[in-house]
Each structure stands twice: as C-alpha cells, then as structure tokens.
C-alpha cells in the first residue's frame, strides 16, 4: 500500500524500485491499471486475513491480533495517501481523536 500511496513522492527522489514500478514493467501496464490491480491484491489479502482469523489455529488469538493490528495500521497510514510521510493531515486528526479528545460517557 505504501508504494501506491507514495509513488508520486518517491519518484521525485532516488529510491529503490517499488512494487508499482515492478508491476508496470512485468505486465507492461499503465500506472492507473497497476494501481487498480495492486488494490485488488490488497483487498484479497484483507479477505485472507479475516478468513484465517475465523479458523481455529494453534497460535493464540492474542498473537494473531498483533499481526491484524499491524495490517490495520498500514491501512490507516497508506490507504488514500502517504499519511506516514505527510503526517500533518488526517493522521494528526486520528491521533487527536484517539489520545487527546475525550469521549463523552453518560452515567445515569
């Protein structure tokens, strides 16, 4: 997801080749089509993660949830744009909502 969200920024500086570049070269694809196909892979991976969390496993669920939470964080950081590199926008709002702003609790 990082390669999709940060591809414009990454092209402006020297970097190693991204998955987007590799896909475009391997399948002789346009950038728009490569992004579309990589997003399909991300969606398919989410389905796999969710399905595997529903199946019994010898690994305790609390350990699996660490991996799921890492994937969730990557989704927040890179879904629409590179919020890791440009953290002043929506990521700042998320952090404020989570850690700063109080959630009103009604007690009756």
N, C-alpha and C positions, 0 to 999 in steps of 0.2 A: 504494500500500500504506500510505503514511503516513496518508492520510485515513481508511482503515478502522481502523487500529490506534489512532490518536489522536483519533478522533471524539468520544469522551466528554470527554476533557480539553479539546479545542478548543471544545466547546460552552460550557464554563464561563467562557470569556473572549472578548473581542471578537476576531474574526478575519474573514478573507475566506471566502467560501463554498468548501466543499470539494467534491471530486468526488462524495462520498457524498450531500451535500445536492443537488447538481445532478441526480444520477441519480434520487433520490427525487422531485424536483419534475418532471423531464422525463417520467418513466414512471408518475407517480402511484403510487409503490411504497412499501411499508413499509421500515423501516430494515433489518430482517433479510433481506428479499428483495434489497434494493440491495447489501448486503454480499455475499450469495451470488453475485449477478451480477458484481460487481466482482472477486471472487476468481476467477470463471471467466475473466474478461478477463486477469487476471494469469497464470493457468495457460496460457492460449492464447498470451500473449506469450512465456512461457518456451519453449514449443514452437517458436515462430517463431525465437527467438534460437538455440536449439540446432540447428534445421534450417539456418539461414543459416550457422552455423559449419561445417557439413559441406559446404557448396557452395563450389566454387572462386571466388575473388574476386581483384580486382587489389589490394585493400588487404591488406597483410601481416598475418598472423595475430597477431603481437605487438601490433598496434594494436587489432585486434578484441577481443583478450583483455582489454584495459583496459576496454572497454565491458561485456563479460561480467562482469568482476570488480566493476564498479560495481553492476550488477544483482544480483549475489550479495550484495554488502554491504547493499543495500536490503532484500533478503530477510531477512538476519540482523537488521537493525535493526527491521523492521516486520512480520514475519510473524505472530507471535502477539499482540504488544503493542508499544507505542511504546517500544522499548529505547533510543532516542536521548534522549528526554526523561527517562525513568526508567532511567538507565544503571547504577544500583547493583545490579541483579539479574543476569540471565543474561549480559548484555553484559560485565559485570565478570568473570564466570567464563570467558567466551570469551577475553578479553584475557589473563587469568592463564594459561589453558591454552596460549595461543599464545606469549606472551612471557616468562612467569615460570617456569612449571613445566617441568622438564627432561623430555625424552622419553628413557627408558632405551634404550640401544643396546647390543646384545650383540655382543661381539667374541670370536671364537673362533680 
